[in-house]
Amino acid sequence: MDVIVIDFEWNHAMPGRTPVRDLGNEIIQIGAAKIDMQCNVTCTFSTFVKPCYYPKITRDITELTFISDKDVADAPPFLTAVDEFRRWCGDDAVFVSWSGTDISVLIKNCLKFGYPTDWIPDCFDAQLMFDDMEMQEDRTWPLNYALFHFKERPDGAHNALSDVMSTILILKHLDLEDGLSDPYFKVQSDSN
């Protein structure tokens, strides 16, 4: 079984515009890394995704991620990108993400674009693992705080693959095997 740490960046409706029905956030970048149980990276996946429903990257997204219209202009469309990502993931994997939001956005994008969701494996919440195993304060901690807590430096700018690598830095301080065997850390979604 492959353990795959995932992160997605997404765009949304321009300020003052009505969001597209059933799609508040459209994926514009996919980042992932396969890791072993010691959290060593064995391979990575990264691609920009050309937006369809929210074609102009909003200013706040560019300020946060440094992703611009130019970055996604020649990127593959969602259906191509997610199909390539699915093949890269293989048939025997689990996902790990910082919070349950990413898997929810992936599912909503797949549904909106008419792509199946039955391939999406179980997803485990690294943010919840951090709270339960380290902080024990029953609250959600941002990734940057977890990095600060462990005296780790963020792995580059806020983008999908950098956030994946930063999440892996946190997982190195946690008991990943225990986390993946505990259903408490499993993200609840319609596809799982």
C-alpha positions in Angstrom: 0.0 0.0 0.0 1.3 3.5 -0.9 0.9 6.3 1.6 0.3 9.5 -0.5 0.4 12.9 1.1 -1.8 15.3 -0.9 -2.6 19.0 -1.2 -4.6 21.0 -3.7 -4.7 24.7 -4.4 -7.9 26.1 -5.7 -9.5 29.2 -7.1 -13.0 30.6 -6.5 -15.4 33.2 -7.8 -14.2 36.7 -8.2 -15.4 39.1 -5.4 -19.0 40.1 -5.9 -19.7 37.2 -8.4 -22.0 34.3 -7.7 -20.2 31.0 -7.2 -20.9 28.2 -9.6 -23.5 25.8 -8.2 -22.0 22.9 -6.4 -18.4 24.2 -6.9 -17.2 26.8 -4.4 -13.6 26.0 -5.2 -12.0 24.8 -8.4 -8.7 23.0 -8.3 -5.8 24.8 -10.0 -2.9 22.7 -8.7 -2.4 19.1 -7.5 0.6 18.2 -5.4 1.4 14.8 -3.9 4.2 12.6 -2.6 4.5 8.9 -1.9 6.2 8.2 1.4 7.4 5.2 3.3 6.4 4.6 6.9 9.5 6.6 8.1 8.2 9.5 6.0 10.9 9.3 3.4 9.7 10.6 0.0 9.9 8.0 -2.7 8.3 10.0 -5.6 6.3 13.2 -6.2 3.5 14.4 -8.4 2.8 18.1 -9.3 0.8 19.8 -11.9 -1.1 23.0 -12.5 -4.7 22.7 -13.7 -6.3 25.0 -16.1 -9.5 26.3 -14.5 -12.7 26.1 -16.4 -15.4 27.5 -14.1 -13.3 30.2 -12.5 -10.9 31.0 -15.3 -9.3 34.2 -13.8 -7.2 33.6 -10.7 -8.4 35.9 -8.0 -6.0 38.4 -6.4 -6.2 36.8 -3.0 -5.3 33.4 -4.4 -2.3 34.8 -6.3 -1.2 36.6 -3.1 -1.4 33.4 -1.1 0.0 30.9 -3.6 1.9 33.0 -6.1 -0.1 31.1 -8.8 -1.1 33.5 -11.6 -3.2 33.2 -14.8 0.1 32.7 -16.7 0.9 29.6 -14.6 -2.4 27.8 -15.5 -2.8 29.1 -19.1 -1.2 26.1 -20.7 -1.9 23.6 -17.9 -4.0 20.5 -18.6 -7.7 20.8 -17.9 -9.1 19.1 -14.7 -10.2 15.9 -16.4 -6.7 15.3 -17.9 -4.8 16.3 -14.7 -7.0 14.2 -12.4 -6.7 11.2 -14.7 -2.9 11.5 -14.8 -3.0 11.9 -11.0 -5.2 8.8 -10.6 -2.8 6.7 -12.6 0.1 7.9 -10.6 -1.6 7.0 -7.4 -2.1 3.4 -8.4 -4.8 1.0 -7.1 -3.5 0.4 -3.5 -3.1 3.7 -1.6 -4.2 5.8 1.2 -4.2 9.6 1.3 -3.0 11.9 4.1 -3.8 15.6 4.0 -3.5 18.5 6.4 -7.3 18.6 7.3 -10.2 17.1 5.6 -10.8 20.1 3.3 -8.6 18.9 0.4 -10.4 15.6 -0.1 -13.8 17.3 0.0 -12.6 19.8 -2.7 -11.3 16.8 -4.8 -14.6 15.0 -4.5 -16.6 18.1 -5.4 -14.4 18.8 -8.4 -14.7 15.2 -9.7 -18.5 15.3 -9.3 -18.8 18.7 -11.1 -16.7 17.5 -14.0 -18.4 14.1 -14.2 -15.4 12.2 -13.1 -15.8 9.1 -10.9 -15.0 9.2 -7.2 -14.8 5.5 -6.5 -11.1 5.5 -7.1 -10.4 8.0 -4.2 -8.9 6.0 -1.3 -9.3 6.5 2.4 -7.9 9.8 3.5 -6.4 10.5 6.9 -6.1 13.9 8.6 -2.6 14.9 9.6 -3.9 18.0 11.3 -6.0 15.9 13.6 -3.1 13.5 14.2 -0.9 16.5 15.2 -3.6 17.7 17.7 -4.3 14.3 19.2 -0.7 13.0 19.3 1.1 16.2 20.2 -1.0 19.2 21.3 -4.1 17.5 22.9 -6.0 20.7 23.0 -9.1 19.7 20.9 -8.6 22.4 18.3 -7.3 22.7 14.8 -3.8 24.1 14.3 -2.5 25.6 11.1 0.3 23.9 9.3 2.6 26.9 9.9 2.1 26.5 13.7 2.8 22.8 13.6 6.1 23.6 11.7 7.0 26.2 14.3 6.1 23.8 17.1 8.6 21.2 15.8 11.1 23.9 14.8 10.8 23.0 11.2 11.0 25.4 8.3 8.2 25.5 5.7 9.2 23.9 2.4 9.0 26.9 0.2 6.0 29.1 -0.8 2.4 28.2 -0.1 1.7 25.9 -3.1 0.5 22.3 -3.4 3.8 20.4 -3.5 5.4 22.7 -0.9 2.5 22.2 1.5 2.8 18.4 0.9 6.5 18.5 1.8 5.8 20.7 4.9 3.1 18.2 6.0 5.7 15.4 5.7 8.0 17.3 8.0 5.2 17.2 10.6 4.5 13.5 10.0 8.1 12.7 10.8 7.4 13.8 14.4 4.3 11.7 14.7 3.5 8.0 14.8 2.3 7.6 11.2 1.7 3.9 11.5 -0.6 4.4 14.6 -2.3 7.3 12.8 -3.1 5.2 9.7 -4.5 2.3 11.8 -6.9 4.5 13.9 -10.3 5.2 12.3 -10.5 8.4 14.4 -8.1 10.1 12.0 -10.0 9.0 8.9 -11.6 11.8 7.0 -15.4 11.2 6.6 -16.6 11.9 3.1 -19.2 10.6 0.7 -16.7 8.6 -1.3 -15.1 6.8 1.7 
